[in-house]
């Protein structure tokens, strides 16, 4: 790919995620945000001001701007395909937030468009840039604590309640909006499972609001994933995991309430009491977007955040929906 002095970025979306990305790019020396798109002109101006960019109310105009080398899509998941494919067809590299799509066929069409255009399609697989999750991957690779036997994750929110602080009308069910992150984490550290089974607590409207998934492996290992949009509205959004190795167990929890998340990350080994695990502090959004810029410049491996990895995670979300609909376990692969 051609060497560029500074990468021109166009951000589509000026909500919470678009604003976070604007702030992250402001700290990346080799990136210049050319413009921020939102149909809400005031939002576009507010996000653009963070990174000294121009507000846009026309997404096509931003995607076709000659100063833009890459498009960053921070719009609702259901419309990702509508913007990602035209951006790739316009010759732009694309970074897209997770989930890449709500339907597998749409995600695969995006990947095909990227391959056809010979452009990068990177996805915000955020857990790979979070220190606690990356630490587990490093422990798996080093073998320091023996084999990883099981992983249990949770991602608990109240977004399905209309009066909840985190209510988002455009969100789909927890299998796609929440579990996709943890499915990616589990496949990153454990590989693809052999079978998936699922059960759900449903709303009065029949929507699967809290879902539990069991991933089974041929060698007897397993992983469990729980995601909820049905916690009481006063319950703060909370995520975490437990990773059990042959010689140690790690636990992580992050609670999102009034500012930066309150996080704990501990290790328990032998008869010792749990001890905090020291990890380097970093902004995960800036880390993944810096990697995107580095990939465009040809000095980082695109594999870590490649769209194929996002599709593998989304496939487990689709398998979860199928398992719930059919009332049986699903073979994977």
MARROVO-710911 format. One record per residue: residue in one letter; y, x negated, z negated of N, C-alpha, C in turn. Coordinates in steps of 0.001 Angstrom, whole numbers, padded with zeros to 6 digits, always signed. Layout:
% residues N
AYXZYXZYXZ ...
END
This chain:
% residues 333
X-001193-000835+000000+000000+000000+000000+001249-000874+000000 X+002290-000380+000597+003510-001159+000739+004129-001477-000616 X+004692-002692-000739+005393-003090-001948+006778-002453-001968 X+007135-001863-003100+008416-001209-003238+009165-001843-004403 X+010470-002008-004265+011240-002591-005355+011356-001620-006526 X+011790-000413-006280+011818+000626-007300+011179+001878-006715 X+010403+002564-007525+009690+003749-007069+010572+004972-007307 X+010889+005704-006234+011680+006930-006356+010781+008090-006724 X+011100+008768-007827+010277+009850-008360+011003+011184-008244 X+010267+012213-007830+010759+013578-007893+009899+014358-008867 X+010523+014953-009886+009785+015726-010886+009900+017205-010563 X+008766+017876-010461+008739+019323-010248+008426+019993-011577 X+009420+020664-012132+009255+021320-013420+010189+020721-014457 X+010863+021587-015198+011819+021113-016200+011586+021784-017548 X+010330+022165-017788+009966+022697-019100+009683+021561-020065 X+008856+021824-021064+008559+020814-022076+007929+019568-021460 X+006984+019766-020529+006308+018610-019940+007206+017864-018967 X+007942+018594-018138+008862+017931-017221+009912+017134-017967 X+010394+017673-019081+011377+016971-019904+010765+015714-020516 X+009517+015812-020996+008837+014640-021564+008655+013555-020507 X+008331+013956-019285+008148+012982-018217+009481+012352-017811 X+010535+013141-017797+011862+012596-017483+012239+011517-018489 X+011979+011773-019773+012284+010789-020813+011415+009549-020670 X+010149+009739-020294+009244+008594-020129+009679+007708-018972 X+010041+008303-017837+010487+007513-016683+011781+006759-016997 X+012612+007325-017866+013863+006648-018228+013598+005302-018876 X+012394+005121-019424+012025+003854-020039+011173+002964-019164 X+010980+003334-017902+010169+002524-016979+011108+001851-015991 X+011213+000536-016088+012238-000211-015343+012101-000071-013832 X+010879+000051-013329+010674+000034-011878+010635+001432-011267 X+010975+002452-012057+010992+003827-011549+012399+004399-011639 X+012783+005131-010614+014057+005856-010604+013775+007314-010305 X+014136+008189-011212+013968+009619-010946+015112+010071-010050 X+014766+010457-008836+015765+010888-007855+016249+012293-008175 X+015312+013175-008524+015685+014549-008791+014660+015277-009630 X+015105+016358-010278+014241+017232-011068+014412+018650-010556 X+013299+019285-010194+013332+020648-009671+012994+021670-010741 X+013753+022739-010761+013400+023952-011496+014129+025112-010837 X+013483+026273-010813+014184+027460-010315+015312+027859-011267 X+015168+027430-012528+016218+027647-013518+017186+026466-013440 X+018348+026693-012828+019286+025603-012564+019720+024881-013844 X+019912+025640-014929+020336+025035-016190+019252+024091-016716 X+017995+024498-016605+016897+023636-017047+016831+022371-016195 X+016997+022540-014896+016967+021382-014001+018057+020389-014381 X+019257+020889-014659+020367+020008-015043+020072+019299-016356 X+019518+020023-017307+019236+019442-018624+018209+018322-018535 X+017114+018553-017819+016079+017521-017688+016573+016355-016845 X+017321+016642-015781+017829+015580-014910+018790+014665-015648 X+019547+015223-016594+020511+014417-017343+019827+013349-018184 X+018585+013600-018600+017850+012643-019431+017613+011334-018695 X+017402+011434-017378+017052+010241-016602+018073+009969-015492 X+019272+010530-015645+020363+010276-014704+019974+010631-013275 X+019348+011796-013120+018871+012242-011812+019686+013458-011349 X+019367+013919-010152+020046+015074-009581+019200+016322-009803 X+019792+017443-010223+019029+018683-010338+018802+019315-008966 X+017606+019879-008776+017258+020549-007517+016771+021958-007833 X+017158+022914-007004+016624+024275-007109+015717+024594-005921 X+015492+023596-005066+014639+023737-003882+013580+022637-003931 X+012336+023007-004236+011269+022018-004368+011009+021288-003052 X+011038+022023-001940+010773+021408-000639+011802+020331-000322 X+013048+020591-000656+014106+019602-000390+013858+018322-001177 X+013381+018445-002403+013087+017255-003202+011877+016519-002647 X+010840+017264-002257+009635+016626-001725+009906+015909-000402 X+010859+016411+000368+011157+015818+001675+012250+014756+001616 X+012809+014542+000435+013889+013562+000272+013374+012164+000581 X+014076+011441+001456+013621+010117+001887+013612+009101+000754 X+014394+009326-000298+014442+008394-001423+013282+008588-002391 X+012504+009650-002196+011388+009958-003089+010094+009363-002530 X+009460+008516-003328+008172+007924-002957+007003+008666-003581 X+007263+009339-004704+006181+009990-005444+006691+011266-006101 X+005804+012251-006188+006111+013533-006806+005276+013684-008077 X+005935+014107-009143+005289+014339-010432+005315+015839-010696 X+004135+016459-010740+004036+017920-010833+003807+018342-012280 X+004819+019000-012864+004765+019486-014244+004995+020994-014279 X+004383+021689-013338+004501+023138-013210+003249+023809-013767 X+003234+025139-013932+002032+025812-014433+000792+025496-013600 X-000339+025385-014279-001588+024959-013638-001949+025792-012417 X-001695+027092-012480-002111+027984-011399-001404+027699-010085 X-000247+027029-010119+000491+026765-008880+000449+025290-008478 X-000317+024476-009164-000370+023051-008817-000697+022841-007336 X-001726+023545-006864-002169+023388-005481-001031+023668-004499 X-000196+024657-004821+000896+025071-003935+001899+023945-003690 X+002021+023034-004648+002998+021959-004531+002351+020593-004265 X+001163+020376-004792+000513+019064-004632+000169+018796-003174 X-000438+019761-002507-000861+019539-001117+000332+019276-000198 X+001406+020076-000232+002570+019764+000614+003192+018402+000298 X+003197+018015-000970+003754+016702-001323+002933+015587-000702 X+001605+015708-000756+000736+014706-000142+000900+014709+001370 X+000984+015902+001953+001170+016004+003398+002500+015396+003839 X+003474+015383+002924+004779+014784+003226+004771+013263+003044 X+003600+012725+002708+003475+011274+002580+003839+010725+001213 X+003893+011590+000192+004244+011146-001149+002988+010920-001984 X+003032+009928-002874+002024+009816-003913+002271+010946-004910 X+001213+011364-005633+001368+012495-006553+000735+012191-007898 X+001478+012506-008944+000943+012564-010299+000983+014023-010708 X-000135+014567-011188-000208+015986-011533-000703+016139-012962 X-000089+017046-013683-000503+017293-015052-001888+017945-015087 X-002551+017834-016247-003850+018454-016501-003646+019883-017004 X-004505+020824-016584-005595+020676-015629-005078+020576-014194 X-005790+019824-013377-005385+019648-011991-005262+020992-011284 X-006153+021911-011606-006128+023263-011026-006894+024171-011957 X-006834+025458-011720-007646+026397-012491-008920+026769-011735 X-009000+026365-010453-010201+026624-009655-010679+025309-009042 X-011982+025116-009058-012558+023889-008501-012252+023724-007026 X-012303+024820-006260-012062+024686-004822-010641+024198-004551 X-009670+024669-005333-008290+024218-005155-008162+022740-005501 X-008829+022304-006563-008778+020891-006959-009381+020009-005866 X-010479+020458-005289-011125+019658-004237-010266+019608-002975 X-009536+020668-002702-008618+020652-001557-007491+019639-001779 X-007032+019518-003005-006000+018528-003319-006525+017117-003118 X-007745+016872-003583-008348+015551-003409-008516+015238-001928 X-008965+016228-001150-009133+016023+000291-007792+015709+000950 X-006736+016381+000510-005401+016115+001064-004955+014695+000754 X-005265+014207-000447-004897+012836-000825-005644+011821+000024 X-006930+012063+000235-007723+011130+001045-007235+011162+002505 X-006911+012357+002995-006420+012503+004369-005083+011786+004569 X-004220+011874+003570-002892+011260+003673-002882+009799+003260 X-004018+009312+002711-004095+007949+002186-003003+007710+001147 X-002891+008646+000216-001935+008554-000875-002653+008741-002203 X-002051+008203-003257-002620+008336-004586-002470+009760-005089 X-003508+010274-005724-003429+011503-006487-003953+011174-007876 X-003021+010969-008797-003354+010641-010175-003129+011873-011046 X-003885+011963-012142-003850+013154-012984-003584+012748-014434 X-002831+013592-015136-002482+013310-016525-003642+013535-017474 X-004658+012678-017380-005794+012716-018303-005334+012048-019593 X-004558+012783-020374-003747+012197-021437-004561+011466-022494 X-005757+011968-022828-006505+011341-023917-006817+009871-023619 X-006886+009504-022343-007177+008115-021999-006017+007179-022327 X-004840+007757-022579-003671+006967-022954-003321+007111-024433 X-004116+007882-025170-003918+008044-026605-004731+006994-027355 X-004099+006330-028310-004696+005154-028944-006039+005438-029607 X-006169+006542-030341-007416+006816-031056-008574+007031-030086 X-008331+007758-029017-009371+008029-028020-009748+006741-027282 X-008738+005943-026940-009001+004675-026252-009778+003723-027158 X-009554+003814-028471-010293+002964-029414-011783+003291-029372 X-012128+004562-029296-013544+004943-029209-014161+004386-027936 X-013437+004474-026831-013940+003900-025573-014179+002398-025727 X-013270+001704-026404-013424+000262-026611-014642-000031-027485 X-014897+000796-028502-016055+000592-029372-017360+000848-028612 X-017356+001816-027731-018538+002060-026894-018810+000838-026016 X-017766+000308-025406-017909-000827-024493-018351-002088-025226 X-017842-002300-026444-018166-003527-027185-019517-003459-027879 X-019979-002243-028209-021226-002104-028950-021125-002536-030402 X-019905-002693-030906-019690-003211-032257-020378-002375-033327 X-020434-001066-033150-021040-000184-034148-022336+000446-033635 X-022932-000161-032637-024152+000376-032078-023871+001479-031079 X-024889+002273-030819-024791+003309-029795-023998+004509-030302 X-023236+005128-029407-022545+006370-029731-023557+007505-029654 X-023761+008212-030786-024786+009242-030864-024262+010634-030551 X-023069+010936-031043-022528+012270-030812-021016+012257-030939 X-020402+013251-030319-018956+013466-030422-018730+014949-030658 X-017811+015258-031579-017395+016642-031805-015878+016690-031686 X-015373+017573-030849-013919+017682-030655-013448+019094-030968 X-012175+019203-031300-011565+020519-031490-010138+020488-030984 X-009689+021616-030466-008331+021766-029931-007942+023221-030205 X-007177+023411-031283-006987+024739-031851-005526+025166-031795 X-005276+026285-031131-003928+026806-031026-003923+028321-031129 X-002744+028899-030988-002585+030351-031125-001921+030967-029896 X-001984+030273-028756-001161+030646-027603-001492+032017-027013 X-002651+032582-027357-002998+033898-026825-002322+035040-027581 X-001717+034741-028743-000958+035756-029473+000466+035820-028920 X+000930+036987-028585+002261+037121-027986+003382+036686-028921 X+003150+036767-030241+004188+036385-031183+004025+034961-031708 X+003120+034190-031094+002889+032815-031553+003958+031878-031010 X+004364+030878-031786+005363+029905-031307+004922+029176-030037 X+003604+028985-029872+003126+028271-028687+002609+029216-027604 X+002985+030506-027674+002533+031454-026650+003056+031046-025273 X+002154+031011-024308+002520+030694-022925+001821+031698-022024 X+002593+032591-021451+002020+033672-020641+001282+033143-019423 X+001673+031944-018929+001065+031425-017707-000224+030642-017973 X-000588+030452-019238-001819+029719-019543-003039+030571-019210 X-004095+029894-018785-005370+030581-018562-006225+030447-019828 X-007521+030672-019719-008371+030691-020907-008576+029281-021469 X-009029+029157-022729-009177+027843-023359-010130+026884-022640 X-011100+027412-021898-012034+026528-021202-011319+025628-020213 X-010247+026145-019611-009498+025369-018617-008286+024684-019232 X-007475+025434-019970-006210+024895-020471-006409+023877-021592 X-007466+024017-022398-007650+023136-023546-008882+022241-023420 X-010028+022821-023098-011271+022055-023124-011318+020945-022086 X-010574+021101-020989-010604+020100-019924-010284+018708-020455 X-009338+018615-021395-008979+017316-021973-010174+016687-022692 X-010877+017499-023494-011985+016959-024282-013231+016742-023434 X-013435+017563-022407-014535+017296-021481-014334+015934-020808 X-013091+015636-020455-012819+014333-019852-013120+013210-020836 X-012670+013368-022077-012923+012345-023104-014418+012109-023278 X-015192+013190-023405-016624+013043-023649-017324+012374-022474 X-016982+012752-021255-017617+012101-020102-017169+010645-019980 X-015953+010334-020411-015445+008957-020397-016263+008064-021322 X-016636+008576-022494-017327+007732-023474-018841+007944-023508 X-019335+009085-022989-020765+009376-023066-021425+009577-021715 X-020643+009724-020653-021206+010007-019350-021462+011497-019170 X-021936+011896-017993-022147+013320-017718-023339+013876-018493 X-023217+015090-019037-024331+015699-019761-025371+016273-018804 X-026517+016666-019378-027576+017293-018582-027450+018808-018568 X-027064+019385-019729-026960+020835-019810-025745+021230-020651 X-025283+022464-020420-024148+023018-021163-024488+024436-021587 X-024224+024737-022841-024332+026113-023315-023049+026472-024040 X-022717+027763-024079-021429+028171-024619-021513+029542-025260 X-020637+029751-026239-020452+031077-026822-018970+031256-027103 X-018528+032503-027255-017091+032750-027400-016816+033949-028291 X-015727+033861-029035-015131+035017-029697-014087+035573-028739 X-014097+036870-028527-013239+037459-027510-012145+038340-028122 X-011067+038485-027382-009989+039372-027783-010393+040817-027521 X-009566+041760-027978-009837+043182-027709-009853+043484-026221 X-009172+042640-025437-009151+042818-023985-010337+042141-023306 X-011218+041530-024098-012408+040900-023541-012220+039468-023093 X-011060+038869-023391-010793+037478-023004-011479+036529-023982 X-012119+035500-023461-012730+034476-024314-011608+033665-024964 X-011347+033950-026240-010193+033353-026908-010515+032122-027723 X-011721+032056-028281-012183+030845-028958-013582+030539-028450 X-013760+029327-027936-015009+028973-027251-015638+027755-027924 X-016951+027817-028093-017726+026671-028573-018719+026279-027490 X-018762+024977-027192-019644+024458-026144-020530+023359-026715 X-021791+023380-026345-022727+022302-026667-023122+021601-025375 X-022884+020297-025318-023302+019465-024194-024523+018667-024627 X-025604+018795-023871-026861+018113-024208-027142+017013-023204 X-027701+015890-023705-028013+014734-022871-029524+014515-022810 X-029979+013925-021719-031407+013714-021518-032015+012854-022615 X-031224+011944-023185-031748+011026-024196-031629+011562-025618 X-031273+012836-025777-031217+013452-027100-029842+013455-027746 X-028870+012726-027189-027513+012772-027736-026875+014122-027411 X-025768+014413-028081-025100+015676-027808-023615+015563-028135 X-022853+016530-027655-021432+016634-027967-021091+018109-028111 X-020157+018407-029010-019687+019771-029179-018183+019818-028953 X-017740+020878-028311-016324+021060-027990-015934+022466-028428 X-014896+022555-029262-014379+023846-029704-012912+023937-029297 X-012534+025048-028700-011138+025264-028320-010770+026707-028622 X-009550+026901-029123-009129+028243-029503-007680+028502-029129 X-007430+029719-028683-006075+030209-028516-005816+031368-029455 X-006749+031557-030420-006714+032727-031286-006399+032424-032747 X-006070+031189-033074-005709+030903-034454-004483+031740-034839 X-004309+032056-036127-003129+032841-036520-001840+032185-036042 X-000823+032961-035689+000421+032397-035148+001073+031335-036026 X+000824+031396-037344+001403+030389-038228+000632+029090-038281 X-000525+029020-037600-001358+027816-037614-000799+026807-036615 X-000461+025605-037037+000084+024623-036090-000993+024119-035131 X-000605+023853-033898-001547+023327-032909-002166+022042-033459 X-003500+021998-033485-004223+020897-034121-005343+020426-033214 X-005442+019126-033016-006526+018551-032208-007204+017443-033008 X-008440+017162-032635-009132+016077-033335-010508+015827-032779 X-011160+014798-033332-012535+014499-032956-013241+013756-034088 X-014564+013823-034038-015431+012974-034856-016387+012276-033902 X-016467+010949-033974-017380+010177-033127-018368+009459-034027 X-019644+009779-033888-020683+009200-034718-021441+008117-033953 X-021324+006884-034425-022087+005753-033896-023277+005488-034812 X-024183+004615-034378-025318+004243-035223-024858+003602-036525 X-023735+002863-036479-023302+002130-037662-021992+002579-038277 X-021373+003612-037768-020078+004047-038307-019716+005409-037738 X-018774+006062-038403-018224+007326-037909-016702+007231-037923 X-016079+007735-036869-014626+007766-036757-014167+009226-036776 X-013038+009475-037436-012450+010810-037430-010968+010724-037111 X-010520+011644-036274-009107+011678-035880-008613+013115-035927 X-007372+013283-036420-006739+014595-036393-005253+014423-036131 X-004699+015308-035309-003262+015323-035041-002773+016754-035167 X-001735+016950-035983-001154+018274-036213+000256+018288-035633 X+000512+019239-034756+001800+019335-034063+002636+020427-034722 X+003673+019996-035432+004522+020948-036134+005865+020294-036435 X+006924+020847-035863+008281+020374-036167+008449+018873-035949 X+008321+018452-034706+008548+017042-034392+007288+016341-033951 X+007274+015007-034024+006096+014235-033606+004862+014649-034387 X+003681+014541-033781+002458+014948-034486+002187+014081-035710 X+001637+014713-036732+001181+013994-037924-000280+013649-037683 X-000580+012350-037606-001909+011906-037188-002608+011080-038258 X-003919+011240-038317-004767+010369-039128-005919+009889-038258 X-006358+008654-038491-007486+008089-037750-008212+007138-038689 X-009439+007484-039041-010173+006711-040043-011562+006327-039546 X-012110+005298-040206-013491+004869-039977-014240+004919-041295 X-015471+005373-041237-016356+005370-042394-017610+004612-042000 X-017915+003525-042756-019096+002709-042468-019808+002380-043773 X-021117+002552-043803-021890+002241-044999-021473+003091-046179 X-021375+002449-047365-020997+003159-048589-019497+003118-048865 X-018743+002504-047968-017300+002376-048177-016603+003716-047984 X-015470+003873-048659-014651+005059-048448-013981+004981-047075 X-013582+006120-046513-012906+006070-045210-011674+005174-045245 X-011530+004374-044203-010411+003446-044092-009598+003774-042841 X-008262+003665-042928-007459+003905-041722-007730+002867-040644 X-007693+003312-039406-007871+002417-038260-006492+002099-037693 X-006170+000820-037612-004869+000409-037077-004913+000423-035552 X-003973+001113-034937-003838+001135-033477-002376+000911-033120 X-002150+000387-031932-000779+000119-031485-000075+001430-031172 X+001145+001573-031676+001933+002773-031396+002501+002699-029983 X+002371+003786-029231+002940+003839-027883+003100+005293-027465 X+004003+005528-026544+004203+006853-025977+003137+007061-024897 X+002190+007986-025102+001113+008144-024111+001614+008602-022756 X+002696+009387-022726+003247+009830-021449+003818+008636-020683 X+004535+007782-021390+005075+006604-020727+003954+005677-020275 X+002884+005587-021069+001759+004719-020710+001088+005186-019422 X+000840+006502-019300+000151+006970-018093+001066+006937-016873 X+002359+007191-017071+003280+007153-015941+003587+005720-015514 X+003599+004792-016473+003739+003379-016115+002547+002940-015273 X+001362+003430-015648+000169+003087-014870+000258+003672-013459 X+000777+004883-013345+000976+005498-012033+001874+004618-011169 X+002988+004179-011731+003906+003288-011010+003194+001992-010636 X+002432+001429-011570+001705+000183-011297+000665+000374-010194 X+000027+001548-010162-000953+001822-009101-000269+001899-007740 X+000896+002521-007690+001633+002594-006426+001976+001191-005948 X+002325+000321-006881+002676-001051-006540+001445-001921-006264 X+000258-001370-006480-000970-002097-006164-001413-003089-007211 X-000931-002947-008459-001320-003917-009481-002095-003281-010632 X-002587-002066-010450-003454-001426-011438-004520-000640-010704 X-005667-000487-011348-006794+000234-010755-006573+001741-010901 X-006516+002497-009812-006298+003946-009893-007452+004709-010531 X-008591+004050-010728-009797+004731-011189-009591+005473-012515 X-008826+004903-013445-008710+005488-014780-008216+006923-014741 X-007227+007215-013912-006617+008546-013853-006841+009212-012498 X-007891+008816-011802-008152+009336-010463-008491+010826-010508 X-008127+011531-009467-008366+012971-009390-009849+013315-009479 X-010721+012424-009048-012159+012696-009147-012585+012876-010595 X-011974+012085-011518-012300+012218-012939-011836+013598-013441 X-010667+014022-012983-010149+015333-013381-011053+016453-012867 X-011574+016293-011670-012461+017307-011098-013775+017359-011865 X-014276+016212-012307-015504+016191-013116-015310+016968-014419 X-014142+016811-015049-013855+017560-016275-013700+019049-015973 X-013003+019356-014886-012803+020749-014509-014128+021430-014172 X-015072+020668-013646-016395+021224-013341-017087+021705-014611 X-016880+021004-015729-017460+021454-016996-016738+022703-017504 X-015437+022804-017245-014720+024033-017595-015278+025216-016800 X-015531+024993-015510-016106+026052-014670-017515+026403-015136 X-018296+025388-015524-019653+025633-016025-019609+026429-017330 X-018591+026177-018157-018427+026939-019397-018188+028410-019093 X-017310+028683-018153-017028+030077-017784-018289+030751-017226 X-019036+029984-016449-020278+030543-015881-021302+030811-016976 X-021442+029884-017931-022390+030072-019031-022035+031302-019859 X-020738+031520-020075-020313+032699-020817-020584+033976-020030 X-020304+033950-018730-020491+035144-017901-021979+035502-017783 X-022835+034483-017671-024255+034721-017415-025099+034735-018682 X-024520+034306-019797-025251+034323-021061-026424+033382-021114 X-026285+032228-020453-027390+031259-020472-026834+029849-020339 X-027676+028858-020648-027252+027475-020483-027254+027089-019010 X-026438+026099-018673-026248+025700-017278-026657+024237-017113 X-027447+023955-016092-027776+022571-015760-026564+021927-015088 X-026261+020694-015470-025123+019980-014923-025632+018901-013963 X-024971+018805-012806-025352+017781-011842-026421+018250-010881 
END
